């Protein structure tokens, strides 16, 4: 059985190895029913190429993976 295995690659250097980095923050905002500030805890997930340190969001990676999936949608394996 044939298999196609295509990877997400860094646009800058073609690397396939990435580190996952998290950025933690609090976002403060006011609401009309209180004088106190309300906050949201945010966690941003960023992937960094091990070779050239280019950063990608999960959305950017998913876009490329969807394009790869669409490219092979009608590919016949022998």
N, C-alpha and C positions, 0 to 999 in steps of 0.2 A: 504494500500500500504506500503510495506516494504522499508526502507531506510538504506543505509550504510553510516555512517558518520565517516570517519577516518581522524585524525588530524596529522599534522606535529608535531613531538615531539622532544625535545632536546635529543641528543644522550647521554649526560652525566647524566641528572637527570630525564628525562621523562617529563619535564615541557612543558606546552602548551602555556604559556603566554610569549610574547616577546615585547620588546620596539624597535622601529625603530630609529636608529641613523644615522646622516648624517656627512660625512667628506668632507669639502670643501677645494679645493686646486687649485693652478695655476701651470701648467707645461710649462716651458720655453724651447724653442728649436730654433736653427738657421735654416735658409733657404738659398738656394744657390743664390737667386736673391736679397738679402738685407743684409746689415750689422747689421740691428736691430734684436733683438730677437722677436720671435712670441710666444704668449702664448695661451694655452687652459685652459678653466675653467673646472674643474672636480668636480663631486659630486659623492661620493661613498656612497652607501646605505648599512648599516649593521644592522642586527637584533640581539639583545642581549637577552638571556634567563633571565627572571625576577628572577629565583631561583638561578642559579649557575653562571650567568654572561658569559656563553659561547657565542661566537659570530658566526654568520652564514651570509654568503653572500646570495643574492637573487638567485644566480646560484646554490648554495648548496641546498637551499630550493626547488627550481624548480626541481632539480634532484630527490629528495625524493618524491615530489608530482607526478612526472611522473612515478616513480616506483609503487606508490600506485595505480595510474590510470591503469597501465599495469596489476597489480595484480588482479584487479576487472573487467578487460575488458570483460571476458566471464562468470562472475558470474551471476547466475540466481536468481532473487528475487521471492519470493513466495507471 
